[in-house]
Amino acid sequence: MPIPFTSGLPGLDKVFKGVMAGDNIVWQIDSIEDYQALVLPFAEAAAGQNRRLIYFRFASHPPLLPEDSPAEVHYFDPHTGFETFATRLHQVIEEAGYGAAYVFDCLSGLAGAWKSDQMLGNFFVLTCPRLYELETVTYFALQRNAHSSFATDPITETTQYLLDIFRYNERLYIRPVKVQYRSTSSMNTIHLWEDENSFPPVTRSALIAEILASASWPGLHADRRLGFWRRSFSDVPRILAESRAGLCPKEKETNLFMRLSRQMLSKDERMLELIRKYMSLEDILSIRDRMVGIGFIGGKAVGVLVARAILKKENPRFHELLETHDSFYIGSDVFHTFLVRNGIWWIRQKQRRPETFLADIAEAQTRIRQGHFINYHMEQFMKLIDYFGESPYIVRSSSLLEDNYGNAFAGKYDSVFCVNQGSREARLDMLLNAIRHVYASTMSENALRYRNQRGLLDKDEQMALLIMRVSGQPAEDTFYPHAAGVGFSYNPYVWSREIDPKAGVMRLVFGLGTRAVDRSDDDYTRVVALNAPSRRPESNFDEVCEYSQKRMDYLDLAANKLRSGYFSDVGAKNKDIPLPLVASSAGGGLLGKGPRHWIVTFDRLLSQTPFVEDMKEILETLQRAYEHPVDIEFAMNFMEDETYRINLLQCRPLQVEGVDEVALPEVEIAPKDMILETRGAVVGKSRILTIDRFIYVVPSLYGELPVKERYEVARIIGRLNRLTDRENCNLMVMGPGRWGTSSPDLGIPTHFAEIDRVRVLCEVVTMRENLIPDVSLGTHFLNELVEMNMLYLALFPEGEGNELKESLFLNAPNRLTELLPEMEKWQDMIRVLDTSRLVPEDTRITLMADAVEQRVVAFLDRRGGV
């Protein structure tokens, strides 16, 4: 029979009715000395029973056990972040296994390190049940009356024992608050600690009342106590008032501001420097007042706030030009609380390891979509709904790593429009479902592969949310802005020597900006070089009207949905906008007397208003402040007098490399050595490189495939991609139509993860006679291409200045079945060609790309390559 556990105090064991395997015992203390008085006999007794005794040391208070204690001492730094701290501590627990005895430092220090009572509660909810399952006995401590219900409620609900220990008239008392599984009338009262063998109950009501009064019992309304989060802000109003009166040293205000910034805005030192320079303590207080829950507000929210602060500080004119910002923020701790309370945490832990990061993601997403929120957050969600009324809003991802220097996470996490029409209860359900949807996107394969690829699986990645009013105005049963798009302060797509890449570029659409940030396979957009706005990249291809935007996205207020429709049916009929500024009329029939139709060109907006100069100034101002090129999203709406307001929706450091003036050598290429030549639609910086492998999808055969088999081709491309060592193999992939399309009739429906090891991506324009590659600058898909420094180009086999020696690809040795033996049926269509087998020794296939001239050539280089 196993030896029973003991507290080391026989009298206390009697109060407990025996210490049982699995007991977690939480002491609410006023001093570390009182806790230590309990810990020492417990530890000595565990050692005397030859139990494995483990002491977790993480707080700043003096050690609880002496240096000669037989305990294993494990040191952890909670400032590494909640997730890292919890993971490492649990590794020790798992290694120790069954029957150990544990002593934890006072847990209150964790709330200080994480700036959050809620995260302290989450840690306990994760840890206590596992210690119970392993049949351990563990001592914890918590500073009494120092935490809000965000910490005390989950601890109380989860632990087996919760007890107060306090002094009254120099004597120690113990009061059980919660006792699980063992309960008697004498146990649930105050006990006097006379000596190790005697803990008699206090039975006189007068004495009980005196003791409890001296112990500052917080009362029923426990949340009136200041938890760590609320205490952090308690001095802000006073210091602000003193600062305005000139009574507060600037250094004191700055120190408080930076402490709170690190607590809720960012861990990124470069972003913190921008925050210090352009934001204020008033801004911090304003953000806090619009937060659901606590924690960080995330990279996307910070990017918007910092950018707006930069513009307004640098130029007062932007106070009038920019729309008012009234967003809400769902703190990052809400996300972790949601995962813990809905049993998703341990699945998420698998996603921190490269060997298991895709395990159980379907189950995790199902649990998220069915998950519940704690009552306090639900109350705040309802207040948010009441604030917006029936105005549309969007729930946007704003994770800790998102939109900072180094990682864009473009398109990796979802955003959800809430049209927000209907009853109060129905609108609340829409909000909750939208939040769950974005949370689920953090565990999508696309997002996890991105994190794995960039070495971010083990980083502290919490998901905060930005709840942003949709910019626009209603028109009958529709709602949309009059223009929207993305802007780059540096233009990586230069199609003419007249274009200055340092002047920046916009991608502009009518209606919601979804068509600017997501690649629209059924339409085109307007790309605007800010120093030459009238010069169109499409001019090499066909008539402007053929390649102008024809469809628009909008919110359907009657159907409560995001919809897409023709501009001629929706936007052109809106009498509240100055239509000639966004569209040009065409048609007119015989003698100009027939009906005319409108084509989205933005010609007059770009040429007859200050819009281009405004956008150029916005981008230049932000780039100066960031000391780095920037990428923004924006919307624009006309006022009644045909002036306009710009709404800045996002700002982040630009992740792409610019178009540098690379000195390309003058090379005379014999016609017999030319493999391909393209003119037009080149995105990426100029370069010269040796191609090691081609993957060529034969257009004529692919065009005959049914839709289902086109998806199969995409999956095969993905497998070949994963077999490629990007560092040592320059892979060029060529195929018909658009890569990454959602419409298989327009191209090859690969996910980006299926082409992420490619160096050169070529779209062969053969799917339709009138289909040209959309110059998708600023879309999530092309952001990923240029973020990986891929070269994108389009090849027009029938176009002037374009050439493809297809016979080389059709007749050369195909390695497909060598790499994927079971793919024999596809060997005619999917050609995998290693150039070392195509050319003689001392000959290479060289690719030269000139982004300025919009020309790419690949040829047999008989000089021995480059």
N, C-alpha and C positions, 0 to 999 in steps of 0.2 A: 504494500500500500504506500503511495507517495506521501512524503512528509508534508503536513499542511503548512500553508503560509502563515506568517505572523507579522504584526506591526512592530514587534519588539517591545511592546508595552502591553503586558497581560491585561491590565484594566481596560485598555482601549479595545483589545480583542473581544472582551466581554460586551462592550458597547456595540461592536460590529456584529456580535453573534458569530464570531469567527471570520477570519480573512480567507476568502475563497479564490481559487484559481480563476483568472479572468477579471478580477476586480480592478477597475480604474478608480483611483481615489483622488479627488480634486479638493485641495485646501484653499479656501479664500482667506488671505492673510493681510495683516497690517504691516508686518515687518519680516524680513528675511530670517532674522534670528528665531522668530516663532516657528517658521517653516523648518529651519534647520533642527530645531528641537525635536521635531517629528521624524525628520529624515535620518538622523544619526542612529537611533535605535532600530529603525527599519533596515538600514543598510547593514548594521552589525549582525542582526538576526539572520539576514539573507546569506551573509558570508559564513556565519556559523553553521548554516544548513548546507554549505557547499553549493549554493545556487550561483548561477552565472549572474553577476550584478553589473549592470550597465548604467553609466551616468552620462546623460547628454548635457554638454556644457555649451551654452550659446549666449547667455546673458552677461551684462556688465557687472552684476552684483558679485560679492565675494563667493568663492567656491563653497558648496554645501558640504563636501566631504574633505577630510584631511588628506595630505599628500601621501600618507602611508596606507590609505584605504585600499583594500583589494579590488575595488571596482575598476572595470574597464571604462576609461574616460574617452569620449568621442567629442571632438570639437567641431562645431559648425558655425558658419557665419550667415545669419539670416538676411544680411544685406545683399547676398547674391541673388535674392528673389525668392518668392514663395515656392515656385515650382521646383527650382533647383534644390532649395533647402529640404522640402518635403521628400523629394525623390531620394536624396542621399541618406537622409535619416531612415527612410523605410528600407533602404538596402541593408542597413545594419540590423534592423528588426528581422528582416527575412533571413539573414544569415544566422542570427542567434537562435531562431526557431522557438520551440515550445519551452515553457516553464521558467523563463528568466524573470529576474526582478529588475525594475527600472526606476530611476530617479531622473526627473527632468528639472532643469533650472526653472525659475519662475516664468510662466508663459507670457506675462505682460510685456516682457521685452520684445516679443515677436510682433505685437501690435505696433510698438514703436518703430521697429525696423521696417515693417510693411506699411506703415501709416494707415492701418486699417484694423478696427475691431472685427469687422466681418471676415477678413482673411484669417485672423486668429481662430474664429469659430470654425471656418472651413478646415483649417489644419487639424483641429481637434476631431471634427467629424470624420476626417480621413484616418486618423491615427488610432483613436480609441477602439473602434470595432475590430481592427486588426490585432491589437494587443489582447483584446478579449478572446478572439478566436485562437490565439496562440497560448492561451491559458497562463498568462503572465499576471503579475501584480505590479501596478505602476503608481508612483506618487507624482502628482502634478501640483502646481501652485498658481494662484491668480491673485493679483492685488485686489482686495475687496473694495467695492464701490468705485473702481477706477475705469470700468468698461460699460459700454452701452449694451442693450439687449442683443445687438448684432453678434457680440461675443458670448454673453452669458446664456442666452436662450439655447443655441445649439450645444453648448457645453453641458448645460443642465439636462437637456433632452437625451444626450448621448451617454454620459457617464453613469457608472453604477452608484458612485458615492459623490456627493457634494457636501462639504462641511465648512463652516466658519470656525476659525480659531482667532480669538481676540483676548485682550486684557481688560480687566476691570478691577480697580483698586489693587494693582500689581499682581493680580492672580490671573492665570490662564483658564479660559473657558472654551469648550468645543460645542458647536451646535450643528447637528445634522440638518441639512436643507433638503437633500434627496437621498433616499435609501431604496435601492432596487432589490427586490426578491426577499429581503429580510426586514420585517417591520414589527415593532412592538411599541406600546405607548411610551415606555421609558426611553426607547431609543430616540424618538422624535421630540426631544426636548434638550435644554442646555445642560451640559455636564461640566463639573468643576474638575480640573486636573490637580488632584492632591499629590499624587506620586505615581510611579509607573504601574502600580497595582490597583490604584483607586481612582475611578472617574464617576463619582456619584452624581445622579441627576439633581438638578435644581427644580424644586417643586413649588416654592412659594411664589405666587403671582406677583407680589410687590417686587421681589428681588429680580424675577424674570423681566419685568417692565423696566427696572432700573438698568439692568445689564443691556437690554436691547436698545434703550434710549442712548446709552453711552456708546453703543456700537454704530450709531448713525445709520440705522436701517433705512434704506432709500425709499420705502413706501411702495405702493402699488404702481405708481407711474415711473417705472424704472428708467424710461427713456428721457426723463428730465435730467438724469445724470449726464455729465459730459464724457462721452467716450473719446478715444484718441482723436478721431476725425474732428469732432466738434470742438474739442479743446484746441486743436491746431488753429482754428479760426477765431477763437474767443478774443484774442487781442487785436484782431484786424480793425474793427470799428474804432476802438480807442486810439490806435496808432494812426489811423487815417485822420481822425479829428485833430490829434496833436500835430500831425504833419501839416495840415492846412493852416493851423494856428502858428506854425513856426516853432513849435515846442518840442519836436521830435528830431533827433539827429538823422540825417539822411541815411547814414550807414545802418541804423537800426531798422528803418523801413526797408532798405534794400535786402538786408539779411533775412527778414521775415518773408519778403516777396520771393526770394530765391529758394528758401526752404519749402514754401508752399508750391512753387513751380516744380520742384523735384518730386513733390508728393503727388501732384495731379496732372502735370502737363507733359513732362518728358524726362527720359534718362539720357538722351543724346546730347552730348556737350555742345555740339555745333548749333543744335536747335535751342538749347538753353541760353546760348550767347545771344541769339536773335531775340528770344523772349526777354532777356534782361535789358536789351537795348530799346525795344519797341513797345513792350507791354508794361502794365502797372499793377499795383496792388488792388486798385479798383476793378481792373479786369478780372483778377483772380476771384474776387468776391462775387462779381457778376456771373462768372462761370459756375462757381459753387452753387449759387442760387438757382441755376437752371439744370442741375444734375439730378438724374435718377440714380440712387445708390451712391457709391463712393468709388475711389480709385483713380486711375488715369482716364483721361478723355480720348487718348489715342492720337496717332500720327496725322490722320486726315483732318480731324477737328482742329488740332494745333496748327496745321498748315494753313487752314482757312483763317483762323484768328490772327496768326502772326502776319500773314500777307495783308489782311485788311488794316492791321495796325501800322505796318510799314507804309502803305499807301497814304493813309490819313496823316501820318506824322511827316512824311516827306513832302506832301503837297496837299494843302487844305482844300483844294478844289475837289479832291476825291470824296470829301464829306458829302457833297451834293451829288456827285456822279454815281456813287455806289448805292445800291439798294440797302435798306436797313437789314441788319442781321439779327434774327431772333430764334436761333436754333436751340435745341436741347441736347444734352449729352447723357448717355447711359454709361456709367462708370465701369471700368474693367472688372471690378470686383463682383459686379452683378453676373458677369459671364462665369467666373469661377464658382460663385455660389450656385448658379443654375446647374453647372456640371456636377458639383458635389451632391446637391440635393436630389438630382435625378439619376444618380448611379452611373454617370458617364466618365467620371474621373479616371478610372483605371484603364478604360479603353484609350483615353487620351495619352496615358503614360506610354502605351505601346508605340504611339506615334512619335515619341522622342528618340526612338532607336531606328537606325537605318535598316536593320534586318526585319523589323515588324511594323514599319510606319504606315503600311496600308492595311494592317490587320483590323478586321471588325468595323470598317468604316460604315458599312451599310447599317449595322446594328446601332452604331453611335448616332447616325443621322436620324434613324427612326426614333430613338429615345429622345433626341432633341426636339423633333417635331411634335412629340407627344408630351413634352415636359411641362412642368408647372413652376410658377414663380412664387417666391415667398410673399406673404401678405403685405409687408411694408412696401415692397417694390410695386405691387399691384395698386396700392393707394396712390403712389406717385404717377404710375402710368395713367390712371384715371384723371389726375389733375392735368397732365399733359394733353390728354384728349379734350378736356374742357377748354384749355387754352386755345387750341387750334380750331375749335368749333367744327365746321365742315370744310375748312380749307385743306386742299391736298398737301401732303408732305411726303418726304422720302426717307426711308431708314437706310443709312449708309454705313458700311463697315468703317471702322477707325481703329485698327489694331495698333499695338504698341510699336511694331516694326514698320508699319505701313507709312509710306510717303516721307520717310526720313532720308537722310543722305545714304545712298548705297543700295537701297532696296525699294523698288516702286510698288511691288505686289499688284501691278496693273491688271485689273480684271480677275484677280485670283479669288477675291471674296465678293459676294453678291451685294447688290443694293436692291431695295424693293420700294416701288411707288405705292403709296396708300392714297387712293382717290378720296377716301374718308367721307363717304356719303352714307346716311342712314341713321338709325337710332344710336344712342350713346353706347349701349351694350354691343351693338354690331360693330361700331367703330373701334371699340376697345379690342374686340376679337381680331379685327384687321391688324391692329398694332402688334398684338401678341404673336400672331402668325408671322408677321413680317420680321420681328425680332428672332423668332425661332428659325426662320429661313436663313437669315444672315449667319446666325450661330452655326447652323448645319453646314454652311459653305466653308467654314474653317476646317472641316474634316472631309472636304471633297478630295478626290484623287488629284485634281489639277493643282489645288493649293498645296497639298502635301508634297507632291513631286517638286514643286517650285522651291519649297523650303528645304527639301532634301538636296536638290541640285545646288543650292547656295549655302549649304552647311548650316542651316538655321533650325534643324529639328530640335536641338536641345536648348535653344534660346527661349527666354521668357517671352512668350507671344500670347498676350491676353487680348481678347476682343472687346473693345469699347465700341459704342455706336454713336453716330451723329444723326440726330433727327432734325431734318432741315425742311423748311417750308419750300414747296415747289414754286419756282419763279415763273410768273406768267399771269394771265388773266382769263376769265371765262368768256366764251363766245357761244351763246346758246348752250348746248349740252357738251361743249368741248372746253378743254383747258390746256394752254401751252404758252411758252414764251415766243416772242416774235423772231428771235434768232438765238442760237446757242452754238457752242463749239469748244474747241481746244486751241490753246496757243502755246507756241514754243518761243522762248527768247532767243534761241539759236536754231537756225533752219538746217536740218540735216538732209533736206531734199532740195537741191539746187539744180534747176533744169535749164538755166540760162546764165550767161556771164553778166547779164544786167542785174542779177539778183545777188544781194549782199546777204550771206548767211547770218551775219551778226545782227541783221535788222529784225530777224524773227519771222514767224509764219503762223497763220491761223488755218484751221479747218472748220468751215462754217456751214451750218444747216438751218433751215427754217423749222420751227417746232422744237420739241424736246431734244436735248443734246445727245440722246441715246444713239442717234445715227452718226454722231461725230466720234463717240468713244467706243462704240461697238461696230464691227465691220458689217455693213449692210450689203448683202449679196444681190439685192434687187434694185440697187440705185447708186447714185453718185453724189458727191459733195463738192463744195467750192473750196479749193485750196488757194490761200492768199499770201503771197510773199509781201511782207509789210513795207518793203521799200519799192515794190513794183506791183501794186495791187491789181492793176489791170491786165497783167501778163498771166495767162492761164497755162498750166502744164498740159491741158488737154489739146492745145492748139496743134500739136503734131499729129493728132489722131483723126479728128472728124469735126463736124460742125459743133459749135458750143452747145446748141440746144439739145443735141443728141445725148450729151453727157452731163446735163444739168440735173439737179435734184427734182424728182417727180413725186416722191412719196414723203410723208412726214409722220412723225410719231406725236401722239397727243393723249390726254386723259379723257375718257368718255365718262362724263359725270352721271349720265343716266344709267349706264351699265356697270359703273364702279370698276372700270378696267383700263389698262394701258392698251391703246390701239394704234394701228398703222393705217393710213389712208392716203389717197391721192391729194396732193396740194390743190389741184383744181377743184376738188369736191369739198375741201375743208378750209384751207387757208385763204384761197382766192376769193372766198365768199364772206370773209370777215370784214365788215364795214368799219371796224374800230381801228384798223391799222392803215398807215399810208402805203398802200400796196405798191405804188411805183418805186418806192425805195428798196424793196426786197425782190421785186420781180420785173421782168421785161415782157412787154406784150408782143405777140407774134400772130401770124395768120392774117385774117381780114378778108380772105376770099377775093373774088373778081372785083377789081377797081377799089379794093380796100373797104367794101361795104358789108362783107360777111362777118360772122362772129370771130372775135379774137380770143386768144387764150394766153394765159400768163405762164412764164417760165422763170423759175427761181434762179436769179443770177447775182443778186445783191449789188448790181452795177452802180446804182445811184447812191446806195448806202456807203459804198466804198469810195466813190468819187466826189460826192456832193455834200457829205457830212464829215465831221471830225472823227468819225468812228475809228478809222485806221490809225490816226495819230494818237487817239486815246488808248487804243490797245497797245500800240508800240510803246507809249510812255509807261503804261502799266507794267509791261514785260521788262522794259529797261530798268525801271525803278526796283522791281523785285530782284532782278538779276544782280544789281549793284549791292543790294542789302545781303543777299544770300552769298555773294561772291562766287556765284556758280550759276550756270544756265538753269532756267526754271521751266516748268510745264504747268499750265493752268487749265481749268475748266471754267466756263462762264456762261451766263445767259444775258440777253438784252431785251428790253421791252420799251416800246414807244409810249410816250405820254400823250396827253390830248393835244398839246401844241407841236407835236412831231419831234420834240426833243426825246431823249431816251435816258434810261438808267441801266447800268451794268451791274450784274450780280456776280461776284466772284464766288465760285462754288468749290474750288479746290486749288491748291498750290503745292508743288513738291519740287525738289531738285530734279533736273532733267537727267535721266539715266542713260541717254544715248550719247554716242560719240559724234562729234561734228564732222562736217565736210571739210577736211583739211586740203590744202593745196599740195597734194602729193606729186612729186616730180616723176611722171611716167616716162620711160625711155621711148625714143622714136624707133619703132620696129617696122621693117618692111616684111609683110606677110605674103608669101606666095599663095595664090588661090588654092593650090592643092593642099596647103597646110592649114587653111582656115577650117575650124570646126563649127564655130558659131559666131555670129555678130548680131548685136541688138542696138537699137537706137530708141531711147525713150523709156520712161518708167524705171529709173534706177534709184533705189533708196539705199543709203549707206555711204560711208566715206570711200574715196578713191583708194584703190589698192592694186597690188600685183601679187599673185600667189600661184603656186603649183597645185593643180588638182590631182588628188590621189585616187579618188573613186567617184564614179557617176552612178546615180540611180535614175533610170529613165523609164517613165511610164508611157508606153506607146499610145499616142493620142487616138489613132484610128481604131485600135482594139478597145481601149477604155470607153470610147464613145458608144460602143455596142452593148456595154454591160447593163444589166438591170440595176436598180438602185441598191438592192441588198448587197450585191457583189461589189459595188463601189465602196461600201463601208468595209468590206473584207480587204480590199486593196489598201485602204488607209491603215488598217491594223497591221498588215504585212510591212508597210513602210515603217510603222512604229517599231516592229521587231528588228528590222534591219538597222534602224537608227540606234537602238540600244546596243547593237553589236559593234558600234563605231566608237573608237577612241578619238574624241574630238581634238585632243592635244597633238596627236601624232598622225592624224588622217584628215586631210582637207576633202570633205565630202560635198559634192554638188548634186542637188536633187532637181530633176526636171519633170514636169508633168502638165497635162492639159488643164486649162482653166485656172481656177483660184485654189491655192492651198489654204487649208483651214476654213473652208467654206462650210456653212451649215446646210447648203443645198447641193446635194450630190450631182444634180444636173448641171451645175456651174463649175464643178471642179472636184478636187479630192478632199473628202471631209476628214482630214487629220486634226487631231488635237495638237496644241503646241508641243506637248510633252513627247509627241511622236516624231518631231522634227528638230528637237532642241540641240542635237549634236551636229547639225548641218552648218556648213560654212557659207554656201551659196545656194539660194533658193530661186528657181526660175519657173515662171508661169508661162507656158506655151499657149498662146491665144488661138485656140482652135475649137473650143467647145461650141461657140456660136459666132456667126459672122460679125454680129454687131456688139460683141462683148469685149470690152477693154478692161485691163486691170484697173480697179479702183485705186487711186493713189491714196491709200488709207492711212495717211500720216496722222498720228495721234490716237489711232485705235489701239485697243488693248493688244490685238494680234501683232500689229507692226511695232508697237512698243516693245514687245518681247523679242522680235527679230533684231531690232537695233540695239536693245539692251544686251543681247548676246553677241553683238558686233557681226551679225550675219549680213550678207549682201543680198538684196532683193532686186530682181530684174524681170522684165517681161520680154518675151520673144514673139514677134509677129512674123510667122513664116512667109506670109504673102506681102508683107510691108516693105517699103523701100528702105534699103540699108539694113535689112534683117536677113540672116542666112542661118540655116541649120543643116549640117551634113548628117542627116538621119541614118544614112546607110552605115556609117561607122557604128552607131549604137545598135542597129539591128543585126549586124553581121559579126560583131566582136564576141569573144568568149564570155558567156554569162555565168556569174558566180552564184546566182540565186539558189540553186539546189545544193550547191556546195555548202552554203551558209545555212540554208533552211531546207533540208532534204525532202520534207513532206510537201513542198510547194511546187512540185513539178508541173501542175496544171497551169501555173502562172508564168512559166519561164518565157513564153513568147511576149507577154505583155509587160512584165516587170524585169527590166534589164539592169543587172548589177555588174558594172564594168570597172575593174581595177586598171588604172592607166599603165601600170608597169607591164601589163600583158597586151596593151594595145599598141605600144610604140617600141621602136628599137632601143637598144641600150644607148645611153648618152643622149636620149631625147626625152623631153618632158611635154606635158600639156600645161601650158601657161594661160592663166586668165588675167586680163588687164581690164580694170574698170575705171572709167573716168566719170565721176559723178557730176562734174560741172558740164561736160559735153554730153552727158546722158548717153554714153556709148560703152559697150562691153564687148570684148573679143576674147575668144578662147582658141588657141592654135597650137599646132605641133611646133615646139621650140627646139630647134636642132642645135641651139647653142649650149645645150646641157641644162636648161632650166634656169631658175632664179633662186 
